Amino acid sequence: MIIFQDMFMESRGKPIEYNGRTVQMVDKVSIGDAADVRIRFEHISPKWKQGINLTTKGHFVVNGDRFDKSIVLWQDTAPVTSEFRVNSSDGLLSVKNVWDMGDGVMQSWRGGGAMMVEGDAESRRDLCNDGEFDDDFDDLIFTLEIGQPSNFTQRADGNSQAVIYPALRLVSGALPPVVEWGSRPWSKAPTGLGRCPLRAAFLTLAI
């Protein structure tokens, strides 16, 4: 039984060597002050809902809509390919895989959770393990490309847009709260604040 969680506790969160490969908790990418990012879902395990959590000291811009600090791309609501702008004060983009076992809770870094990264700073492929106690690294596989602002162009053929509703919610163990791209146009705000209407964001689906 493989428990990467215990290995990362021993390494104090630093990458570890496993079967001759580097295994890590998070993929940290240098992006400078601003960059265009393209992410494509390549393979998804059918057992649990898989997602990609991106975090930066700054904000994300998706078709003119701004999301501070953190966003999540869920497999069932995000396009196969997503493109967006990242503006960062420290020049770093942190990327990790997350999953939902069906109870609506976003999980990461538990049990067998880990990732391996292939490629370089501009084009990479992330192979991810979810919480199951195995080491196949095929629960979620995605590619990530980094370009300078305006390097990526969105298609305008009328058939490439998917409507995504950002849903803001507090996730246990996640500080600060993340913006999830989900299927609801509203979400329950922290106690006492009621419900917060949120605008729909659009992402390009490049087929």
Long-range contacts (C-beta under 8 A, 24 or more apart in sequence): 1-133, 2-112, 2-133, 2-134, 2-135, 3-111, 3-112, 3-133, 4-111, 4-112, 4-113, 4-114, 4-129, 4-135, 5-109, 5-110, 5-111, 5-112, 5-113, 8-109, 8-114, 18-135, 19-135, 21-116, 22-116, 22-117, 23-114, 23-115, 23-116, 24-114, 24-115, 24-116, 24-117, 25-96, 25-109, 25-113, 25-114, 25-115, 26-94, 26-95, 26-96, 26-115, 27-94, 27-95, 27-96, 27-115, 27-117, 27-124, 27-126, 27-144, 28-92, 28-93, 28-94, 28-95, 29-92, 29-93, 29-94, 29-95, 29-121, 29-124, 29-144, 29-146, 30-91, 30-92, 30-93, 30-121, 31-56, 31-86, 31-88, 31-91, 31-92, 31-93, 31-146, 32-88, 32-91, 32-148, 33-87, 33-88, 33-89, 33-91, 34-85, 34-86, 34-87, 34-88, 34-148, 34-149, 35-85, 35-86, 35-88, 35-93, 35-146, 35-147, 35-148, 35-149, 36-83, 36-84, 36-85, 36-86, 36-146, 36-147, 36-148, 36-149, 36-150, 36-151, 36-152, 37-83, 37-84, 37-85, 37-86, 37-93, 37-144, 37-145, 37-146, 37-147, 38-81, 38-82, 38-83, 38-144, 38-145, 38-147, 38-152, 38-206, 39-73, 39-81, 39-82, 39-142, 39-143, 39-144, 39-145, 40-80, 40-81, 40-82, 40-142, 40-143, 41-73, 41-75, 41-78, 41-80, 41-81, 41-140, 41-142, 42-125, 42-141, 42-142, 42-143, 43-138, 43-140, 43-141, 44-75, 44-139, 44-140, 44-141, 45-130, 45-138, 45-139, 45-140, 47-130, 47-132, 47-139, 48-99, 48-100, 48-101, 48-102, 48-130, 48-131, 48-139, 49-74, 49-75, 49-76, 49-99, 49-100, 49-102, 50-74, 50-75, 50-97, 50-98, 50-99, 50-128, 50-130, 50-139, 50-140, 51-75, 51-78, 51-97, 51-98, 51-99, 51-100, 51-106, 51-140, 52-95, 52-96, 52-97, 52-98, 52-140, 52-142, 53-95, 53-96, 53-97, 53-98, 53-106, 53-108, 53-178, 54-86, 54-93, 54-94, 54-95, 55-93, 55-94, 55-95, 55-178, 56-86, 56-87, 56-88, 56-90, 56-92, 56-93, 56-94, 57-88, 57-89, 57-90, 57-92, 58-86, 58-87, 58-88, 58-89, 58-90, 59-86, 59-87, 60-84, 60-85, 60-86, 60-87, 61-85, 61-86, 61-87, 62-201, 62-202, 62-203, 63-201, 63-202, 63-203, 65-166, 65-199, 65-201, 67-166, 67-179, 67-201, 68-179, 69-176, 69-178, 70-174, 70-176, 70-177, 70-178, 70-179, 71-166, 71-178, 71-179, 71-180, 71-181, 72-98, 72-106, 72-178, 72-179, 72-180, 72-181, 73-181, 74-100, 74-180, 74-181, 74-182, 75-140, 76-183, 77-164, 77-165, 77-181, 77-182, 77-183, 78-162, 78-164, 78-181, 78-203, 79-162, 79-164, 79-203, 79-204, 79-205, 79-206, 80-205, 80-206, 80-207, 81-204, 81-205, 81-206, 81-207, 82-203, 82-204, 83-152, 83-154, 83-203, 83-204, 83-206, 84-203, 85-149, 93-146, 95-126, 95-144, 97-126, 97-128, 97-129, 97-130, 97-139, 97-140, 99-130, 99-131, 99-139, 99-140, 101-131, 105-171, 105-172, 106-171, 106-174, 106-178, 106-180, 107-131, 121-146, 122-146, 122-147, 154-204, 155-204, 155-206, 160-204, 160-205, 160-206, 160-207, 161-202, 161-203, 161-204, 161-205, 162-202, 162-203, 162-205, 163-200, 163-202, 164-200, 164-201, 164-202, 164-203, 165-198, 165-200, 165-201, 166-198, 166-199, 166-200, 166-201, 167-198, 168-196, 168-198
